[in-house]
């Protein structure tokens, strides 16, 4: 801004001498003789010079708040990049995130009415971690068993999460499948191992032996002859 006013001052000086100097008698003749046409020209000249200076000042002030185009383009790029990264993180959350009622399945069919057990699955934005909370409730409405666990890793492509309960050092696998009608079916493998690598190896071994599979989840495939469970959105 300081450089702009310096330039404006220089321009004003040039304008003043350009407009005033052609009429030296206007500035050098005593005031009482500075009448008539000469006086009118001097006033007009000074007014014109003042108007031009004000115009330049207003232009400088108006331009002072503007952002350079290259800077604006860079800010736009950074904004779009941040928006893209955020959207990518949102899209990368665990696909079965939410709170559900759990009901059982057997012989190729699942209970149509939501069960009393609740399952909450959440993921942390920008990571492949989260938490798993399961509350098993009996017919009398009493909690009989709870799982309060940290999700140490999940994979939407393989449809598996690995969790470690708060009161345990072991890590277990929890798998899911989504049917053509968008039903979410889950299986807690309960294969607790001391490390994530051991749990993954054990899960692959169970898949290879045919103990865990998703080809007919409403009938079997969850640790052998057990069917998967159906999740229904609680809200």
C-alpha positions, 0 to 999 in steps of 0.5 A: 500500500505504501508503494502505491501511495508513493507512485500516486504522489509521483504521478500527482507531481507530474500532473501538477507541473504538466497542468500548472507550469504552462501558465507560469504567470498564474503562480508568479504574478501577485494575487491582486493581478491574478484575475480574469481568464488567468485566475479561472484557468488556474482554479480549473487546473487545480481542480482538475489536478485534485480530481485526478489525484482523488481518482487515483487514490480511490483506485489504489484503495479499491485495488488494495483489498483485492487478492492477486489472481495467482494467490486466489487460484492457489487458495481455491486449489487448497480449498478443493484439496481439503474438501476432497481429502475430507470427502475421501475420509468420510467415504473411507469410514466403516460401511456398517457404521451405525447402531442396530438391533440384532436378530438371529437367523436359521435355516435360510431365514432371519427373524423379521422383528428386531431383536433385543440385542443392540450393536453399535459400530463407529469408526474414527474419521481418517483412520481404520480404527473405531469402536464396537459395542454390543449389548446382549439382552435376554427376554426379560430385558436384562443385559447378560453380556456386553462387549465394549471394544476398540476396533484396531483395524477394519477393511471394507473390501474384505468386510472384516473388523478386528476388535480388542475388548477393554477387559481383554488383551486378545484381538478377535475378528468380526466379519459381515456381508451385505445381501442384494437387498442390502441386509447386513449380516454379521458374524463374531468369530470369537477367535481371540489371539494376542496379536493382530497378525495371529488373529488374521492368520487364524481367520484365514485358516478358518476360511480355508477349512470351511468353518467361516464363509459367506455363501449362505449366511442365513443358514451357516458359515459363522464358526461352522453350522451357525448362521449369521445374525441380522442387523436392523437400523435402530434409528 
